[in-house]
Amino acid sequence: MTLEEFEASLQSPEPPAHLTELLRALWYDRKGNWEEAHHLAQAVPTADGSWVHAYLHRREGDPGNARYWYVRAGRAESGTSLEEEWTRIATHLLANL
C-alpha cells in the first residue's frame, strides 16, 4: 500500500482490514478519533509503537508525556509539524508492511 492509497482509505468509514495496529492508529488519528488511536498505539510494545504513542501525545498537547515516549522509541523529539511527522511515521510503517 502506498501513502497515497493509505490517505485515500480515509474516505471510508472503516480502516482497511489488512492494516497493522499502528497504521490503524494513524488512520483513526487522521479521522479525529484520538482515543481509538491512543488505545491501539499503547498496546504495541515496540519502538515503532512508542513513536506513534509519542506523536499522539504531542498532538494531544502533552509535551512531557510525548517526550517520555520519544525516549522509549529511541528517537529525538520531533521539531516538524504534526502533519509532517504523521507522514513520516506512516511512510515508515507502510514500508515495513
Buried (B, 14 or more C-beta within 10 A) or exposed (E): BEEEEBEEBEEEEEBEEEBBBBBBBBBBBBBEBBEBBBEBBBEBEEEBBBBBBBBBBBBEEEEEBBBBBBEBBEBEEBEEEEEEBBBBBBEEBBEEE
